């Protein structure tokens, strides 16, 4: 069968960077092609070229063996290429119908919108591809998984034949992700073709028909998901052998370091985001908080670290009340915080690496005498941490913003872990990082735990939580609905918990004991 | 990893590095320096070229010459431009022939007179240095202090009051006291918008502009009422300050060169030291670049914002106080020639760095001082200089134009971020 899409020798240069180096890609009709690669490997650049956001410096694009030039997303849609973005392009206060018709509105009697016609078409599409949605629901009322379906319907409504999914599972629960995969399969069964961009190995093996691995802007190989295994793929992606399993020995937990009691946190709109939450974290123990993003984890962490005020409840650090203390006070009692958004909170991007490495300690000896900064000590500290934590930077004086994401995160990890701490609050410590950096950061966190530090780990990545944690608390709509022992819980159970399905039911259905249920 | 790199480095490179004194870091620094100044430098060059075109295009002599013939016209255009710029240069930097001959004959008074244009440029630059530092410091703290003008007036009023009302003090006490009164007046005036921003979130740009209006009227009232000079019948002018409060001028009139210039340089050094060598400066800069990270690092943003505005106001107040104590010796309404507003542009031109501010202030001083002479010798209107300043600043503010003209590469994202935070300061940013 003739390929529906062909990229031939696509090359894209940015000043100083070869983002795509003569990439050839073939997509056959009715197949799911997974594009696997680390962040910064050039996947997104390639897809942006295909979607008309960039022009290639060299190479050509063929759709149905016809050469096409794509200058804009509109051109892309017209040639049948559609993209489901990682961050949805939907208007929350519009209905599904209105969102779908936006941009190509059918009209009747002159200039009146023809909503019924669109609704009917949406209904047809959702029947045909098993995409259940109610065309009259407002988008803001829909769960994330359904919003993603609306995005897909938007493309099908515009009769796209080639669908690009850019990291589509980042915002989904495992169950929602499985639903998405079955939707993708039903799409290809009916003749659509899909390019699936991801850096998650498990998903690739689950859903793809063919795997293409990109590294440093070039295709490094193809693989068949039926015979490929995770380690092999990770090796292709990173270019060296990678240890995917975190090695961690059992450790008897010590005294309680952090104790959260009946904590309530409201956001700026007075909505309760953390709803009467209680838990303890012991020394030498990693408590993982699992949950789909946006279920109150961010607010919980901000309250514990002093970035936000709590409405009621208590936070104790070794029996010392630190509720609503300033971030500086909380840092000084011996806690460290790896923030969720490293660029917004954790780093000052225009400042050099050296200054970012003392961001929480610069005002104290030995980095300052009185008010005078001791730059020789600051640089000394920076040189030491750069070599200890293997931060790849041209020098201590390079602005941290010009480092790669992984190295930026290493700067934060180095800064926080190098202090004498008893509590580490790590919020999405590996968000958006490549396999190599993830491996390294996991090792460091476990090492800190082994040294007797209490760790609170928050992550929407279920694999990460399961691998690192000793205990797992699941957060759903601001509540901790269960705290389970990480040793004897399955991914499926956690997935159900993350979707808010109560533990008793699981216990009955699966005969599995869920420990320490707290409400 | 480093060791490995060393091993990998090929022999030739190592040899070359050794020959160069084994210091590969040095050329890098040089390049970084060029990177910082290339846009302002090219902007000035382009501004001068555009100014030349403008001078030629507005000169009737040139049009008349074009009627005679094309080459005649071109020649006259170059001559006209040359005459104007020569006037500008000799007006602001002195006539080299005069300077050399004065030096040869060695008459002290002749030497002073010959170099007076340079000295006068420095005098003109002095208030620009203070006001430019005020803006630069505020920008570094993420604040848009458009209220320098008002703070300058209040500083001048405070310095004047201390200058004439206290009598019998020795100069060593009176002069610093009057100068610091100026700083305090400006600081208090600057603190108000800082306080409003920190506590209520009120936009400092709006509030600074309003504080300017209040300052104008308050000083007018002061000068016609409580601070008016006795015997003038309510003329808006203050009494002359005590001799002991005056900042000394080094030479006899008409040379006005005074100690204030060196005080300004000292404060530039102090601002540099505070900004880049102390924890206070790091606090200011952190809040300025990324308030969220500053909060994460444990800073009290409210406090830093108020202190930032107060310090900026203090420098602005010094600009006013210094003019009174060193030059005017009494306060009148038309005190400032828009120093407060020019200083925003000036800080931008100087990349919000004290050293950059000094050079930008010198440029402004030179242009301002040379403009009069230019008008006298070539008949070019003084306003050309204003246009010249404006054009230069537009190029600095929109570096993309300069990059396009000189075909420079686009900057990396983080470089843009570093360079453009001044402009994103509008409206207080996020």
Interface residues (C-beta under 8 A of the other chain):
Chain A: X15 X16 X305 X307 X326 X327 X328 X329 X331 X337 X339 X344 X345 X346 X347 X348 X349 X350 X351 X355 X359 X360 X362 X363 X368 X371 X372 X373 X375 X387 X390 X392 X399 X401 X402
Chain B: X1 X2 X277 X278 X279 X280 X282 X285 X286 X289 X290 X292 X293 X294 X295 X296 X297 X298 X299 X300 X409 X410 X412 X413 X414 X417 X418 X421
